[in-house]
Structures are given as structure tokens and as C-alpha cells.
Amino acid sequence: MNTHEVLPKDDGFQDYGTVCVANESRFTAAHYSEPLTAFTVGWKDREKIESLLNFIAPLVNVARRFEFKVADNHQAFLSETDDVRSIGSAFKRVEFTGSSVTSKTFNKGLTIRVDHDDVAGDDWRERYVQLLLQRLYRNELRRAIAALETNAASIEESYLWSNTTGTPNPDADIRGELEAAMDISGVRPNRLIFGEGAWDVRANAYDFQNNAGANRSASLNFEELARKLFIDEVRVISSRYQSSPTTKAPFLGNTIYAFYTVDEVMKDEPANIKRFVTPVEGNSPFRVYVEEHSKFSDITVEHYSNIIITSAIGIRKLIVTTT
């Protein structure tokens, strides 16, 4: 996940069609586009990158600077036998001493220069805004996966799911990791995300065995596998990103992550990972600027966000191989 494309800075002289890191000087009231900002609210991501991002790191709306609590995990599972009140006395007093963390959302954005000789139709601005939105979401998805990677590096486990020898049981290995997470955190991970390669390795391991039980496991869809593993949802990431001028890399590959989070999570609600976002216009997390010139236009899309592992306890990482 460390390989990435370094974008050029927006110095005002970029080539046409080049995406670059947005220059703050473009964020002025004169360049703000209300119609294009409104377009971002109703825009639907055909690549479903936003959906994957929200699956891993659900959105939490906050101010630019915000504070959230990190609970002391073991306190949520304390138990006592002296909770009986004596006549004339008060109940035993307990206290939870969660710590508060102060953070902020970061201003992120991209700019593209569009030559007017290359445009066609009346919706060309919207189409370029869509291109930038997809790229910004792709950047956020990589950040979310990198956050899981950083916090799971010390507890990763490798599994051999050979499709030529032995009788591997991938789902049993995954159940074992879910149970191990529950022993540590007290909460069973409720979400599982496969890299496309890991999903294929699992399927091939069962296909090779060619018996009734293995064939049944191989044929499970995402919803059926989630029920079998006693979790809420299973997803597979098949998207790729441009890791170099000539190479596209998968987001996950032969890796699986198990973690706990929920949709519409609150700022202080227990979860492994959250995406804190500061709304900028109405219900939209994005704001769009257009700087018009005689022969070209510079279109900029900006947003404020910060992806944070709010609790690393219980995150599990599986690396699967065939040899």
C-alpha cells in the first residue's frame, strides 16, 4: 500500500487534462460554483467506490476541530458479585474513565485544467467534476485500507489455502480469527472485506476438493457466507488504482480484514474505524470551484475529512497463499 502516484502541485501552469493537487488560491468566492456543488450532492458513483469506503470507514459529520472519546475496553466487560445494596446504604459506585482525543479534518482537493477546444456538450463541467470525485473517493479508500493495514500489521496471520494439495478449510480459519478477536475485544467483528485475490484463493481451495461440503462452501454468496460466519456483511474489493505510469495494483490482493463498525455511527460510539467529515455546503461534503479563462477552465473539487482508527482492538488481518 506504500506505492502511490505523486501528483504535481497546482502552480497555475499545468498541462491541459492534468490532475494536480489543488491550490488554495483557487478557493475564492469568485470561483465558487453553486450549481456544480449541488451536482455533487445527487451524484451517484457508478464504480461504487463510495459504497466500499463507507463500508470500511462510515461517515461521521463533525466540525473542523472535534473531540471524540476512546473508551477503556476492559471496563465494558467488568463484572462483580457485590452489587447487592445493604439496607440504608447506597449502591456500589462504578466509573468509566474513557480518554478524550482532539483531532481535526484535513482539507483535500484536486484540480484539472480543461481546454475549451476539447469539450463537447453542455455537461462537460459535470463530467470533469465526476472524474475528480471518483479520484478523491479512490484516494480516501486507499487511506482507509492503509489505516487498517497500519493497525493490523502486528497481528496478521498467514494461511495456506492450496488448490492442489491437502484439504484446507478457509471458512474455519476465518472463524478462528473472528473468535480470537472476540477474546481480545469482547466484540465479534461484524464486517469482513476480501481482496479479489483472497476471494479467488478461497473459491479455488474448495473447488479442488470436489466434495459435497466443499462445493456448498464454494457456492455461497456474500450474504450466505456472512450468515455462516455470524457477521453482518461480507464485501470483496476488485477495484484497482494506478500505482505507477505503467502498472495498476489491486487495493487488497490476497488479504482479508475483519473489523467492527456500523453505518451511521456516532462520534463517540465504539467502532474500529471512522471517517470524520466536515460538511461544506448543505448536505454535501464537497465544494466545487471553476476559474474561467478565455481558452481553458480550471475545475477544483475540495473536501474536509480524516480517517481514524478509533480503536485498534479486535482488528484481524489474514494473508492467504497457495504455496
KEKE-3310 file (N, C-alpha, C; in steps of 0.2 Angstrom, whole numbers, plus 5000, padded with zeros to 4 digits):
npx = (5004:5011:5015:5012:5005:5013:5006:5007:5010:4998:5003:4998:5002:5000:4998:4985:4972:4978:4978:4980:4987:4976:4977:4976:4974:4964:4952:4941:4928:4924:4926:4919:4907:4890:4880:4888:4892:4880:4878:4886:4880:4869:4875:4879:4890:4896:4906:4905:4914:4913:4903:4910:4920:4912:4908:4920:4924:4914:4904:4906:4899:4907:4913:4927:4938:4937:4932:4933:4929:4939:4936:4940:4943:4943:4935:4921:4918:4919:4914:4905:4902:4897:4886:4874:4863:4865:4853:4849:4861:4870:4870:4884:4897:4902:4914:4917:4932:4935:4946:4948:4951:4958:4956:4957:4949:4956:4960:4957:4959:4957:4963:4959:4964:4955:4954:4946:4944:4943:4931:4914:4897:4884:4886:4899:4907:4901:4905:4918:4919:4914:4924:4934:4928:4927:4941:4945:4937:4943:4956:4953:4948:4960:4967:4959:4960:4974:4975:4969:4978:4990:4987:4984:4996:5004:4997:4994:4990:4995:4989:4988:4980:4979:4976:4979:4984:4981:4967:4961:4952:4945:4935:4934:4946:4944:4934:4940:4949:4940:4934:4946:4948:4936:4939:4949:4944:4930:4920:4913:4920:4911:4911:4918:4931:4936:4951:4951:4959:4961:4948:4947:4956:4951:4939:4945:4952:4941:4935:4944:4943:4931:4920:4904:4902:4913:4909:4897:4901:4910:4900:4893:4885:4889:4880:4876:4888:4891:4881:4884:4896:4892:4892:4889:4891:4899:4911:4919:4934:4937:4942:4955:4970:4981:4996:5009:5016:5014:5008:4994:4987:4980:4968:4968:4972:4978:4973:4963:4952:4945:4934:4926:4912:4899:4885:4880:4887:4890:4899:4906:4903:4907:4919:4930:4935:4933:4926:4929:4920:4919:4905:4903:4894:4878:4871:4882:4898:4907:4915:4914:4924:4926:4938:4937:4945:4950:4953:4953:4948:4949:4945:4941:4939:4935:4937:4934:4941:4945:4952:4951:4958:4949:4949:4960:4959:4954:4954:4957:4969:4971:4982:4983:4989:4994:5004)
npy = (4994:5006:5010:5023:5036:5052:5067:5082:5098:5112:5124:5134:5133:5120:5106:5104:5094:5088:5081:5088:5093:5103:5121:5132:5145:5146:5144:5154:5166:5171:5161:5150:5138:5136:5128:5117:5112:5108:5098:5088:5083:5075:5066:5050:5036:5027:5017:5012:5015:5024:5017:5006:5013:5018:5007:5002:5013:5021:5037:5051:5066:5081:5096:5107:5106:5093:5082:5066:5052:5039:5023:5014:4998:4986:4990:4989:4976:4972:4963:4960:4953:4960:4968:4970:4980:4985:4988:5004:5009:5015:5011:5002:5011:5014:5019:5025:5028:5034:5040:5057:5062:5074:5080:5084:5088:5087:5097:5093:5091:5092:5098:5101:5105:5111:5112:5122:5119:5105:5101:5095:5096:5101:5097:5096:5101:5095:5082:5082:5086:5074:5065:5070:5068:5054:5051:5057:5050:5037:5040:5041:5029:5021:5027:5022:5008:5008:5013:5002:4993:4998:4997:4983:4976:4970:4959:4951:4936:4922:4910:4895:4891:4879:4875:4863:4853:4844:4847:4861:4872:4886:4894:4890:4894:4908:4909:4906:4917:4927:4923:4924:4938:4942:4936:4945:4958:4957:4959:4953:4954:4962:4964:4959:4960:4956:4955:4954:4944:4936:4931:4923:4913:4907:4902:4893:4884:4877:4872:4863:4852:4846:4839:4836:4845:4855:4860:4866:4876:4883:4889:4898:4914:4932:4936:4923:4918:4927:4925:4912:4914:4921:4936:4953:4957:4954:4959:4961:4968:4973:4983:4993:5003:5016:5012:5015:5024:5013:5003:4994:4992:4980:4985:4977:4963:4947:4948:4948:4957:4958:4967:4979:4990:5001:5007:5024:5028:5035:5050:5046:5033:5016:5008:5001:5009:5025:5038:5054:5069:5085:5094:5105:5113:5114:5098:5092:5085:5091:5104:5115:5123:5134:5141:5152:5155:5162:5152:5141:5131:5130:5117:5114:5103:5101:5095:5091:5080:5066:5050:5039:5027:5022:5013:5000:4988:4971:4971:4961:4953:4943:4934:4926:4912:4901:4892)
npz = (5000:5000:4988:4977:4967:4964:4964:4954:4960:4960:4950:4942:4929:4924:4912:4900:4905:4915:4931:4947:4963:4973:4972:4985:4982:4973:4980:4981:4984:4972:4962:4966:4963:4964:4957:4952:4964:4970:4961:4966:4977:4972:4965:4958:4962:4950:4950:4963:4973:4983:4991:4995:5003:5013:5019:5025:5032:5040:5038:5048:5053:5058:5066:5060:5069:5082:5095:5102:5111:5118:5124:5138:5135:5143:5153:5149:5151:5164:5179:5194:5210:5221:5220:5228:5237:5254:5268:5270:5264:5250:5232:5225:5218:5201:5189:5173:5164:5151:5138:5131:5114:5104:5088:5070:5054:5038:5024:5008:4990:4972:4956:4939:4923:4909:4892:4881:4868:4868:4873:4873:4871:4884:4897:4901:4911:4923:4920:4921:4935:4940:4937:4945:4958:4959:4959:4971:4980:4978:4983:4996:4999:4998:5009:5020:5019:5021:5034:5041:5038:5044:5058:5060:5057:5067:5071:5061:5052:5043:5030:5022:5009:4999:4982:4976:4985:5000:5012:5014:5025:5022:5028:5041:5046:5045:5054:5066:5067:5069:5082:5089:5089:5096:5109:5113:5112:5116:5108:5093:5077:5064:5051:5036:5024:5008:4998:4980:4976:4987:4988:4977:4979:4990:4984:4975:4983:4989:4977:4972:4980:4978:4984:4993:5004:5002:4989:4992:5001:4992:4984:4991:4992:4996:5006:5011:5016:5026:5035:5038:5045:5055:5055:5050:5037:5021:5010:4994:4987:4971:4964:4956:4957:4949:4951:4946:4932:4922:4928:4936:4952:4964:4977:4988:4986:4990:5003:5019:5029:5045:5055:5066:5064:5061:5051:5050:5061:5078:5084:5096:5098:5100:5089:5076:5066:5058:5047:5048:5043:5038:5033:5020:5011:5013:5013:5007:5006:4998:4989:4975:4963:4950:4939:4926:4910:4895:4885:4892:4907:4924:4935:4951:4965:4982:4999:5017:5028:5039:5042:5054:5065:5078:5088:5089:5094:5091:5077:5064:5053:5038:5028:5013:5005:4991:4991)
capx = (5000:5015:5017:5007:5007:5014:5003:5011:5007:4995:5007:4994:5004:4999:4996:4978:4970:4982:4975:4985:4985:4973:4980:4972:4972:4958:4946:4939:4920:4923:4927:4914:4901:4884:4877:4892:4892:4874:4878:4890:4875:4865:4879:4880:4896:4895:4911:4904:4920:4910:4900:4916:4923:4908:4908:4926:4925:4907:4905:4903:4899:4910:4916:4934:4941:4932:4934:4930:4931:4941:4934:4945:4940:4941:4929:4915:4916:4920:4908:4906:4896:4895:4881:4868:4863:4863:4848:4852:4867:4869:4873:4891:4898:4907:4916:4921:4936:4937:4950:4946:4956:4956:4958:4954:4948:4961:4957:4959:4956:4961:4961:4960:4963:4951:4955:4939:4944:4942:4925:4908:4890:4883:4888:4906:4909:4899:4908:4925:4918:4913:4931:4938:4925:4929:4948:4945:4935:4948:4961:4950:4948:4966:4968:4955:4964:4981:4974:4968:4985:4995:4985:4984:5002:5007:4993:4992:4991:4996:4986:4989:4974:4981:4971:4982:4986:4978:4960:4961:4945:4946:4930:4936:4952:4941:4930:4945:4951:4934:4934:4952:4946:4931:4943:4953:4940:4924:4915:4915:4920:4904:4912:4924:4932:4941:4954:4949:4964:4959:4941:4948:4960:4946:4935:4949:4953:4935:4933:4949:4942:4926:4915:4898:4903:4917:4905:4892:4905:4912:4894:4890:4886:4891:4875:4876:4894:4890:4877:4888:4902:4889:4893:4884:4891:4905:4912:4925:4936:4940:4945:4962:4972:4987:5002:5014:5013:5013:5005:4988:4988:4974:4968:4970:4976:4977:4972:4956:4952:4939:4934:4919:4910:4892:4883:4878:4890:4891:4906:4909:4901:4913:4920:4937:4937:4928:4929:4926:4919:4916:4901:4905:4889:4872:4872:4887:4905:4912:4913:4917:4926:4928:4941:4937:4949:4947:4954:4953:4945:4952:4940:4943:4934:4938:4933:4937:4940:4951:4950:4955:4956:4947:4951:4963:4957:4949:4955:4961:4971:4973:4986:4982:4993:4993:5010)
capy = (5000:5012:5013:5028:5041:5058:5072:5088:5104:5116:5130:5138:5132:5113:5105:5103:5087:5085:5082:5090:5094:5109:5126:5136:5152:5145:5143:5161:5166:5172:5155:5145:5136:5133:5123:5111:5109:5105:5092:5083:5080:5070:5062:5043:5034:5021:5012:5010:5016:5027:5012:5002:5017:5019:5000:5001:5019:5025:5044:5055:5073:5084:5102:5106:5103:5089:5078:5060:5048:5032:5020:5009:4992:4981:4992:4987:4969:4970:4960:4960:4950:4964:4974:4970:4985:4984:4992:5011:5011:5016:5005:5002:5016:5012:5024:5023:5033:5034:5046:5061:5064:5080:5080:5089:5086:5090:5100:5089:5093:5091:5102:5099:5111:5108:5116:5123:5115:5098:5099:5094:5095:5106:5094:5094:5103:5090:5076:5083:5086:5067:5062:5072:5065:5047:5050:5059:5044:5032:5041:5040:5021:5019:5029:5018:5002:5009:5013:4995:4989:5000:4995:4976:4974:4966:4953:4947:4929:4919:4904:4891:4888:4877:4872:4857:4848:4845:4849:4867:4875:4893:4897:4888:4899:4914:4909:4906:4924:4931:4921:4927:4945:4942:4935:4951:4964:4956:4960:4949:4958:4961:4965:4956:4963:4952:4957:4950:4938:4931:4928:4918:4908:4903:4898:4888:4879:4872:4869:4857:4846:4842:4835:4840:4851:4860:4863:4870:4882:4887:4892:4903:4921:4936:4936:4917:4917:4932:4921:4906:4916:4925:4943:4957:4958:4952:4963:4960:4974:4971:4989:4994:5010:5017:5013:5018:5025:5008:4997:4995:4987:4979:4988:4972:4957:4941:4950:4949:4961:4958:4973:4981:4996:5001:5013:5030:5028:5042:5052:5043:5026:5011:5006:5001:5014:5030:5044:5061:5073:5092:5096:5112:5116:5110:5091:5089:5085:5093:5111:5115:5130:5135:5148:5153:5159:5163:5146:5135:5132:5126:5115:5111:5100:5101:5092:5090:5073:5062:5043:5037:5020:5025:5008:4995:4981:4967:4971:4955:4953:4937:4934:4919:4910:4894:4888)
capz = (5000:5000:4981:4975:4962:4967:4960:4954:4963:4955:4950:4938:4923:4922:4905:4899:4906:4920:4938:4951:4970:4972:4975:4990:4979:4969:4984:4982:4982:4965:4958:4969:4958:4967:4953:4952:4971:4971:4957:4970:4982:4969:4960:4960:4960:4946:4952:4970:4977:4989:4995:4999:5008:5019:5022:5029:5037:5039:5038:5054:5052:5063:5064:5058:5075:5085:5100:5102:5117:5117:5130:5141:5133:5148:5158:5147:5152:5171:5182:5201:5214:5227:5218:5232:5242:5261:5270:5272:5261:5243:5228:5223:5213:5196:5185:5167:5163:5144:5137:5125:5109:5100:5081:5065:5047:5033:5018:5002:4984:4966:4951:4932:4918:4903:4886:4879:4862:4869:4877:4869:4875:4889:4903:4901:4918:4927:4919:4924:4942:4942:4937:4951:4964:4959:4961:4978:4984:4977:4987:5003:5000:5000:5016:5024:5019:5024:5041:5044:5037:5049:5064:5060:5055:5072:5072:5054:5051:5036:5029:5016:5006:4992:4977:4973:4990:5007:5012:5018:5026:5023:5032:5048:5048:5046:5061:5071:5068:5072:5089:5093:5090:5102:5115:5115:5112:5119:5102:5087:5071:5061:5044:5033:5017:5005:4992:4975:4975:4993:4987:4972:4983:4994:4980:4972:4988:4989:4971:4971:4985:4974:4988:4994:5009:4999:4984:4995:5003:4986:4980:4995:4990:5001:5011:5014:5020:5032:5040:5041:5049:5061:5055:5047:5030:5018:5004:4990:4983:4965:4961:4956:4956:4945:4956:4943:4925:4918:4932:4940:4958:4967:4983:4994:4984:4994:5010:5021:5035:5049:5060:5069:5064:5060:5047:5054:5068:5081:5085:5102:5098:5099:5082:5075:5061:5056:5043:5051:5038:5039:5028:5017:5008:5014:5014:5003:5009:4993:4986:4968:4961:4942:4937:4919:4906:4888:4881:4896:4913:4930:4940:4958:4970:4988:5005:5023:5031:5042:5043:5061:5069:5085:5092:5085:5097:5088:5070:5062:5046:5036:5022:5011:4999:4988:4991)
cpx = (5004:5016:5011:5010:5008:5011:5007:5007:5004:4999:5003:4997:5004:4997:4988:4977:4974:4979:4981:4982:4982:4977:4975:4969:4966:4951:4944:4931:4919:4923:4922:4908:4896:4881:4881:4892:4886:4874:4881:4885:4871:4869:4880:4886:4895:4900:4910:4909:4917:4907:4905:4919:4919:4907:4914:4926:4919:4908:4902:4904:4902:4912:4924:4938:4936:4936:4930:4933:4933:4940:4939:4941:4938:4936:4922:4913:4918:4913:4910:4900:4894:4890:4875:4869:4861:4858:4852:4858:4865:4872:4881:4892:4903:4908:4919:4925:4939:4941:4947:4952:4953:4960:4955:4953:4953:4957:4961:4956:4961:4958:4963:4959:4960:4952:4948:4938:4942:4936:4919:4902:4890:4885:4895:4909:4907:4903:4915:4925:4917:4920:4935:4935:4927:4936:4949:4943:4940:4954:4959:4950:4955:4969:4965:4959:4971:4980:4973:4975:4990:4993:4984:4990:5005:5003:4991:4994:4991:4993:4987:4983:4976:4976:4974:4983:4982:4970:4959:4953:4945:4941:4931:4941:4949:4938:4935:4948:4946:4934:4940:4951:4941:4934:4946:4949:4933:4918:4917:4915:4914:4905:4918:4925:4938:4944:4951:4953:4962:4953:4942:4952:4955:4942:4939:4951:4947:4934:4938:4946:4936:4922:4909:4899:4907:4913:4900:4896:4907:4906:4891:4891:4888:4886:4875:4882:4894:4886:4881:4894:4899:4892:4888:4884:4898:4905:4919:4927:4940:4943:4952:4964:4979:4992:5008:5012:5011:5009:4999:4989:4981:4974:4970:4974:4973:4976:4965:4957:4945:4940:4927:4918:4902:4890:4880:4880:4890:4898:4910:4907:4907:4913:4927:4939:4931:4931:4925:4926:4916:4912:4903:4899:4883:4874:4878:4894:4910:4910:4917:4919:4928:4931:4941:4942:4947:4948:4953:4949:4948:4946:4943:4938:4938:4934:4937:4936:4946:4948:4955:4953:4955:4948:4954:4962:4952:4950:4959:4963:4974:4976:4985:4986:4991:4999:5014)
cpy = (5006:5014:5017:5033:5048:5063:5078:5093:5108:5123:5135:5137:5124:5112:5103:5095:5084:5086:5083:5092:5102:5115:5130:5142:5152:5145:5150:5161:5167:5166:5149:5144:5132:5127:5116:5108:5105:5098:5086:5079:5074:5065:5055:5040:5027:5015:5009:5011:5019:5022:5008:5006:5018:5012:4999:5007:5023:5033:5046:5062:5077:5091:5101:5103:5099:5085:5072:5056:5041:5028:5015:5002:4988:4983:4990:4980:4967:4968:4960:4956:4953:4969:4974:4975:4983:4989:4999:5013:5012:5011:5007:5007:5014:5018:5021:5029:5033:5041:5050:5062:5069:5079:5085:5086:5090:5092:5096:5091:5092:5096:5099:5105:5108:5114:5116:5120:5108:5096:5099:5093:5101:5104:5093:5096:5097:5083:5076:5083:5078:5064:5064:5068:5057:5046:5052:5053:5038:5033:5040:5033:5019:5021:5024:5011:5003:5010:5006:4992:4991:4997:4987:4973:4969:4960:4950:4940:4926:4912:4901:4888:4885:4874:4866:4851:4849:4846:4855:4869:4882:4896:4896:4893:4906:4915:4909:4913:4928:4929:4924:4934:4946:4941:4941:4957:4963:4957:4957:4954:4957:4963:4962:4958:4959:4956:4952:4943:4933:4927:4922:4912:4904:4899:4892:4882:4874:4869:4863:4851:4842:4837:4840:4846:4856:4863:4867:4877:4886:4891:4897:4910:4925:4935:4929:4916:4922:4928:4915:4908:4920:4932:4946:4957:4957:4956:4960:4966:4971:4977:4989:5002:5010:5017:5015:5020:5019:5002:4999:4990:4986:4983:4983:4966:4951:4942:4950:4953:4960:4964:4974:4988:4996:5007:5018:5030:5035:5043:5048:5036:5021:5008:5006:5007:5019:5035:5050:5066:5080:5094:5104:5116:5112:5103:5088:5090:5089:5101:5111:5122:5129:5141:5148:5157:5159:5157:5140:5136:5127:5124:5112:5108:5099:5098:5092:5083:5071:5055:5041:5030:5023:5019:5002:4988:4977:4967:4965:4955:4946:4938:4927:4918:4903:4890:4890)
cpz = (5000:4993:4979:4970:4965:4962:4959:4957:4958:4955:4945:4930:4921:4915:4906:4901:4912:4927:4942:4958:4970:4976:4979:4987:4975:4973:4986:4981:4975:4960:4961:4964:4962:4963:4953:4959:4972:4967:4961:4975:4979:4965:4963:4957:4956:4948:4959:4974:4984:4994:4999:5004:5014:5022:5027:5034:5036:5041:5045:5053:5058:5061:5062:5063:5080:5091:5101:5108:5115:5123:5132:5140:5138:5153:5156:5148:5159:5174:5189:5204:5220:5225:5222:5237:5249:5263:5273:5269:5253:5239:5227:5217:5208:5192:5178:5165:5156:5143:5131:5121:5105:5093:5076:5058:5043:5027:5012:4996:4978:4961:4944:4928:4912:4898:4883:4872:4862:4872:4871:4873:4881:4896:4904:4908:4923:4926:4922:4932:4944:4942:4943:4958:4964:4961:4968:4982:4984:4982:4995:5004:5002:5007:5021:5025:5022:5032:5044:5043:5043:5056:5065:5058:5060:5074:5066:5055:5044:5036:5023:5014:4999:4988:4974:4978:4996:5006:5017:5019:5028:5028:5040:5050:5049:5053:5066:5072:5071:5080:5092:5094:5096:5108:5118:5116:5116:5114:5096:5081:5067:5053:5042:5026:5014:4999:4987:4975:4981:4991:4982:4975:4987:4990:4977:4977:4989:4983:4970:4975:4982:4978:4990:4998:5005:4993:4987:4998:4997:4983:4984:4992:4996:5007:5015:5018:5026:5037:5043:5046:5055:5061:5051:5039:5027:5011:5000:4986:4977:4961:4961:4955:4952:4950:4953:4936:4921:4922:4936:4946:4961:4974:4989:4991:4988:5002:5012:5028:5039:5054:5062:5068:5061:5055:5052:5061:5071:5083:5091:5103:5096:5092:5081:5071:5059:5052:5045:5045:5040:5033:5026:5014:5009:5016:5011:5007:5004:4992:4980:4966:4953:4941:4929:4916:4899:4884:4886:4903:4918:4935:4946:4962:4976:4994:5011:5026:5034:5044:5049:5063:5076:5090:5088:5088:5093:5080:5068:5054:5044:5029:5019:5005:4997:4988:4997)
residu = (MET:ASN:THR:HIS:GLU:VAL:LEU:PRO:LYS:ASP:ASP:GLY:PHE:GLN:ASP:TYR:GLY:THR:VAL:CYS:VAL:ALA:ASN:GLU:SER:ARG:PHE:THR:ALA:ALA:HIS:TYR:SER:GLU:PRO:LEU:THR:ALA:PHE:THR:VAL:GLY:TRP:LYS:ASP:ARG:GLU:LYS:ILE:GLU:SER:LEU:LEU:ASN:PHE:ILE:ALA:PRO:LEU:VAL:ASN:VAL:ALA:ARG:ARG:PHE:GLU:PHE:LYS:VAL:ALA:ASP:ASN:HIS:GLN:ALA:PHE:LEU:SER:GLU:THR:ASP:ASP:VAL:ARG:SER:ILE:GLY:SER:ALA:PHE:LYS:ARG:VAL:GLU:PHE:THR:GLY:SER:SER:VAL:THR:SER:LYS:THR:PHE:ASN:LYS:GLY:LEU:THR:ILE:ARG:VAL:ASP:HIS:ASP:ASP:VAL:ALA:GLY:ASP:ASP:TRP:ARG:GLU:ARG:TYR:VAL:GLN:LEU:LEU:LEU:GLN:ARG:LEU:TYR:ARG:ASN:GLU:LEU:ARG:ARG:ALA:ILE:ALA:ALA:LEU:GLU:THR:ASN:ALA:ALA:SER:ILE:GLU:GLU:SER:TYR:LEU:TRP:SER:ASN:THR:THR:GLY:THR:PRO:ASN:PRO:ASP:ALA:ASP:ILE:ARG:GLY:GLU:LEU:GLU:ALA:ALA:MET:ASP:ILE:SER:GLY:VAL:ARG:PRO:ASN:ARG:LEU:ILE:PHE:GLY:GLU:GLY:ALA:TRP:ASP:VAL:ARG:ALA:ASN:ALA:TYR:ASP:PHE:GLN:ASN:ASN:ALA:GLY:ALA:ASN:ARG:SER:ALA:SER:LEU:ASN:PHE:GLU:GLU:LEU:ALA:ARG:LYS:LEU:PHE:ILE:ASP:GLU:VAL:ARG:VAL:ILE:SER:SER:ARG:TYR:GLN:SER:SER:PRO:THR:THR:LYS:ALA:PRO:PHE:LEU:GLY:ASN:THR:ILE:TYR:ALA:PHE:TYR:THR:VAL:ASP:GLU:VAL:MET:LYS:ASP:GLU:PRO:ALA:ASN:ILE:LYS:ARG:PHE:VAL:THR:PRO:VAL:GLU:GLY:ASN:SER:PRO:PHE:ARG:VAL:TYR:VAL:GLU:GLU:HIS:SER:LYS:PHE:SER:ASP:ILE:THR:VAL:GLU:HIS:TYR:SER:ASN:ILE:ILE:ILE:THR:SER:ALA:ILE:GLY:ILE:ARG:LYS:LEU:ILE:VAL:THR:THR:THR)
# end
